Amino acid sequence: MIVHQGYRFALDPTSAQERHLASHRGAARFAFNWGLEQVRASLALRELEWVMGLPRTESLGWSLYALRREWNAQKQGVAPWWGENSKEAYSSGLAALAAALDNWSQSRKGKRAGPRVGFPRFRRRGHPMGCRFTTGAIRDDEERHVTLPRIGRLRTSEATTALRQRLTTGTAWILSAVSSCEAGRWYVAFGCEVQRAVVESNGHDDTVGVDLGVITLATLSTGEVIAGPRALRAGLRKLRRLSRHHARCRRGSANRGRAARSLARHHARVAHLRRDHLHQLTTRLAKSHGRIVIEDLNVSGMTRSACGTVATLGRNVRAKAGLNRSLADASFGEFRRQLEYKCRWYGSELVVADRFLPSSKTCSRCGTVRDGLRLEERVFGCIACGLRIDRDLNAAINLAGWARPDVAPSAGETENACPRGGQPGPRPARPVDAGTGITPESAGMTGGRCHRPGLTPAS
């Protein structure tokens, strides 16, 4: 199968090459701002003509072709220095503007999912905008060298072996290259068309449920607990110190610039630690399990602020802010995004459970659903069978059973296809069926009372 895959490498440019890279990024930003100014002037003129009842002039097109044609007609007057950079720099800035205008238009018409997108704004100096090259000399020269148009041969801080092996064997083709700067460090990302072998199966036929959490990043139905790096929490003290130092520096001073760069490097380190751990985890899961079951989490709803409104003030705002920070640090959405394409690469199957599945409230042994379960309750206790098990492990077992239900044989005394009081849906798997290898605690004691099998605990 043919997939589009990106290979990103850190660069180690010389001072002259760094100036060339910064010049191309500034050229892309200049083209973006110039095009936005032309679009706003065209809209203002047409609105004025409509108010005054005059014939309306032809609107400036918002497509990349129309913007590039207008730029070529005026570039000699507005930017006589345009020849110092590659034409791809200006084209990438106009392409970003065309995409931003299209997103705003689609969002305004209700054809774009997600929150409303505002009208594009001018990009200030220092905006993390990259320069995209699609033509010219774009290649991976050696193990630690790449070539970009008009910039030349650049040394990389890391080996490009992964990309070079595919280029040598003819299973990858470079389509584009994007140079960008993050926290003072330059990167190049190659957009490639990669031919990957179609993998029907990875050799595993088991089903594993994955329950994501804040305290532990992932709990598997096999009983394995995977702790996340919690990079933001670990670096929060230093982050606050750097933020205070940056805020106390005078605007425009050299000290404030140095403080801003230190703060940006710390943010980048936190993001890199989180991303690296998620890549290792998702790759291991996709390679070592035949079917992976996760929850369809509403991350945007989970991280919604609790401040409330002026009329209705929020409750427990400080505690909710801390929870939102931990949820963002866990990065549930990125975990699912990586798992989706890696399961296709390595031959495993990803199953997304229903968003309203009460996996945490359902007993993994008898299927009884509790009315409520507080966040501070880390041990799940069933009032029907007396099962006591870790909350996250119980949810992971239920997720595994949701994908492969345990159907009982046909008999009068066994549960039918609609257990739990006639509620439709598959039964959760029992712990032994999910392959946990963990024997639950005895059901003999529940709430201090002894019960025999088949009896309901006293209220």
N, C-alpha and C positions, 0 to 999 in steps of 0.2 A: 504494500500500500504506500501511497505518496502522502506525506504529511509535511506541514510547514513547521520548522523547528528553528529556534534561535540559539546561537552560541555567543556568549558574552565573555569578553576578556578584558582585564585591566591593562592599561597602557603604561609605558614608562617613557614618555616623550622627553626630548631635549627642550631647552628653553625656547629655541626658535620654533620647533614643532608645536609646542604648547601655545605660542602666540598665533600660529596658523590655525590651530583648532579653535581657539577662542574667537578668531576673526570670522571663521565660517559660522560659528554659533551666533555671533552678533549679526552677521548678514542675514541669517534666517529670521532672527527676531525683527530686524529692520523691515524685511519684506512683509512679515506678518502685520506689523503696525501700519505700514504704508497701505496695504490692501484694506485693512480695517478702516482706515481713515477715508479711503475712496468709497467704500460701501456706505459708511455713515453719511458722508456728504451727498451721495446719490439719494439715499432715503430721505434726508432732510429736504433736498430740493424737490423731490416728488411730492412730499407732504405739503410744502409751501405752495406748489402749483395747484394742488387739489383744493387747498383753502381759498386761493384767489380765483379759482375757476379757469385757470389757464390750461392749455394743452400740456399734457404730461410728457416729459422726455422719457426716452427709453432707459429702463433700469439697467444698472451694471450687473452683469451676471455673477452668480455666486459659485459657479463651478471652477474647478482648477484650470480648465482650458480658458475660460473667459478672463480669470484673474491673471493668468500667465500672459495672455495676449495683451492685456492692458499694461502689464509690467514691461514687456518688451517694447511697447510703444513709448513709454515714458522713462525708462531706466537711465537713459543718457542724461536727462535733465535733473532727475531727482537723486541719482546716485552715480556721479561720473567715475567713481572708484570701483564700480561693480566688477570690473575685470580682474581685480586682485584676488577674488575668490571664485570657486567653482560655481557654475550656473545651478548646480544641484542644491546649493545652500539656499538660494532665493526660491527655488522651486519647492523645497521642503517647507519653508515658511508659509508660502501660499497654499500648499496642500493642507497644512495644519489649520489655516484660516478657513478653507473650504469645508473641512470636516467639522469645525466648530460651528460654522453657520448652518450646516446641514443638521447637526444635532439640535441646535436651537429651534430650527424650523420644524423638525419632526416632533420634538417635545411639545412645541406650541400647538400642533395639530392633534396631539394625543396619540401619535403613532410610535412613540418611543417609550419603552418601559423604563421604570425607575423614577426618581425625583425629577422635578422640573429643571430644565437646563436654561440658564440665563444667557443673555446676549453676550457675545465675546467682548472682552476688555483688552485694553492695550497691555502688552507685556513689558515689564520694566527690566532694566539691566540686572543681570544676575538670575533671570528666570531659568529654571532647569530645562531648557529647550535644546533638543538635539538637532543634528544636521544629518539628513538621510541622503545617501548616495545610491543611485540605481544604475549609472552608466560610468564608463571610464575604467581605470585600472583598479579593480577591487579583487584582491587575492590574498591567500595565506602563503607567504613566501617560504618560510622555514618554520622550525619548531617554535621560535620565539620572535617572529617578525611577520608583520602584515603590511599591506600596501593600500593606501587610500588615494583617490584622485586629488591632484594639486597639492597634497600634503606630503606624499612620498612614503618612504619605508619607515615604519614605526616599530619600535621594540615593545614587546609585551612583558608584563610582570609575571606571567604564568605561561606554561606550555600550552600550545594549541593542538595537542596530540589528538584529542577527540575529533576535532573537525578535520584535521589533516589526514587522518586515516580514512575517513569517509570520502574525502576529495580524491585521494589516491586510488581507492577501489572503485570510484565512479558511482557511489551510492548517494552522493550529495552534490548539489549545485548551488552556488551562492547567487542569490537574487538581489540582495541589497546589503548595505552596511550603514549603521547609525552610530555616529560619534556623540558622546554625551559626557557631561561632567557632573559628578555627584560628590558633594562634600570635599571639593578640591582635588578629586582624583578623576582622571579621564578613563573612559571605557569605550570599547567598540563592540557592537552587537551585530553579528552577521545573521541576516534572515535567509534561511536555506530551505530548499526543497529536498527532502530526505526520503529515500526509498527504504522503507522498513519491511522486514519480512512479516507476513501475516501469520500471527501466532494464534492457533485455535485454542490451545490450552497450555498452561504453564506446568502441567504435571501434577497439580493438586486438585482434589475434588471436594475439599472441606468447605464449610461455611463458617465464617467468623463475624461476629457482631462487634462493632466499634462504637463505644459510648464516649463522646468528647466531654471534657469538663474543664473546670478552672483550676482546681487543686491538683489534679493529675490530668495531663493532656488527653490521654486515651487509655481506656480500659477495655481489654479484649475479652470476648466470651470464653477464651481459653484460660482465663485467670491471670494473664500477664498485665501488669500495670506499667504504663510508659509515662514517665514524668517529663514534662516539657521544660525547656530551658528557662522560661519566664524571664526573658532577657530584659524587658522593660522594668520589671520589679527589681531585678538585681542591680540595674544601673540607674534606679530612680534617684538615689541620694546624690550621685554625681550629676545627674541631669538637672536637679534642682539647684545645685551649686553653680553650674555653668549658666543656667538661665538667670540666676540672680546677678551674676557677674556681668552678663551681657546687658541686662536691663539697667544696670547702674553706670554703664559707660556712656560717655557723651556721644550723641548722634553725629556721625560723620568723622569721628576720630579713628586713628589707627588702632587704638586699643579695642574699640567696638568691632572693627573688622576682624581682628584676631580672635575675639571672643565668639563672634558669629561662626567663624570657621571651626573653632574647637567644638562648639555646640552641634554644628552640622556633622562633624566627624563622629561624635558620640551617637547621634541619632542613626547615622548610617551603620555603625557597628551593631547597634541593637537590632536593626532590621536584617542585617546579614546573618547574625546568629539565629534569629528566628527562622529565616528562610532556609538556611542550611539544615537545621534540625528537621523541618517539615519535609524537605526533599529526601533526606535519608529515611525518615519514617515511612513516607508514602511509597518510596521505591521498595522497601523491604516488605511492606504489606502486599503490594501488587505482585511481587515475585513469589511469595511464600504461601499464598492462600488462593483457592480457586474462586471463591465468592466472598465478597466483602459487603457488609450491610452497615449503612450509616443512617443517621437521622437527617431529615429535611429541616434544618434549623432556620428560623427567621432571625438572622443575625442583626439586621437593621432594627427589628422590633426589640430584640433583647438588649441592644445597646442604646435604646432611646432614653433621653434625659428625663429625670424625674423632677425637674424644676417646676413644672406646671405653668400656670398663667398668672396674670395679676389678680384675676378674680378667684381662681382656685389655685392656691399655693401647693407646691409639691410636699411630699412626705419622705423622710429619710433620704434627703438629697445627697448628703455627703457619703452615706453608705452606698447608695446606688452609683455615685460617681466612681467609687473605688471598684465596684463590681464591673462597671462598664470598661474601666481601664484594664482589668484582668481579662475580660472577654476579648478586647482588642489585642491584648498581648498574646492570647492563645491563637488568634487568626484562624477561626473555624472556616471561613469562606475560602481562604487560600488552601487549606487542607483538602477541602472537597474539590477545588479546581485542579489541583495537582493529581489527585487520585483518579479523576475522570479520564484524563488522557493517558496516564500511566497504566491503567487497567486495560486500555485498548492496545497499548504497546506490548505488554507482557503476557497477554492472553488470559487475564482474569476477568471476572464479572463484578461490576459495581451495582448494587441494589440500594436505592434510596427509599427508606421507609416513609410511610405517610406522616405528614407533619403533626397530625393530631393523635398519633399513636401514643397511648399512655405507657411508655416503656418503663418509666421509673416507678409508676404507681401500680403496676401489674405484678403479681406474684409469679415468679418463674417456675414454681412447682405446680400450683393448682389453678392459676389463672385468675384469681380473685383481684379485682381492681379496688384499690383504696380510694376513699373520697378525697383525701388531701394528703400532701406530703410536703412538709416544710423543707426549706433549703438546708437548715442546720442538721437535719436528720441524715446522718451518713450511713446508718444501718437500716435496711428495710426489714420491717417486721410484719408478717402476714397474720391477720386476725383469724383466718380460717384454718390454716394448716400449721401455723406456728413457725414458719420458716424465718430464720434470721440470717441475712446475707448482706454483704456490702451493697450499698445503693447502686453504685456505678456498675458493678459486676452483674447485678440483677437486671439492670437495663440492657447491658450488652447481651446477656443470654436471651432476653426477650426479642432483641433485634435479630439475633441469629435464628430464633424460632419463627419470626415473622416471615423470613425469606423461605424457610423450609419447614413448614408446620409438621408437627408430630400428630399424624392421623391415627387414631386408635382403631383396632380391628372391630368388625361388626359384632356387637354383642349387646344384650339388653342392659347390662349394668355399666357399660362404658359411656363416656361422654360422646355426645353427637357432634355434628359439624358446627353447631352454634352454641358453644358453651357460654358460661358467665351470664346466665339469665336470658338466653336467646339473642345475645348480641352477635351480629355477623362478624366474620373475620377468622383467620387461622389462629389456632391455639399457640401460645408460646411454648418453646421447647423446654423440656426438663433439663436440669443441669447436666445429667449424664449424656443426654442426647446432644447437647451443645459441645460436648467434649471438654468440659472444664476439669474433670478429674478431682473436683472438690466436693467433699461430702458435706451437705448443709448441717447446721446444728439441729439437734434433736427437737422434734415438735412436741415433746412432752410437756414443756413449760411455756406458757404464753401469758404474760401479765400476772405471773404469780399463781396461776391456776393450772391444775392438771386436767388434761383432756385425752380422751381416747379417740382413735381414728374414727371419722364419720360423725363426730359430735361437734356442734357449733359452740364456740366459747360463750360463756355467759356475758350478758351486757352489763 
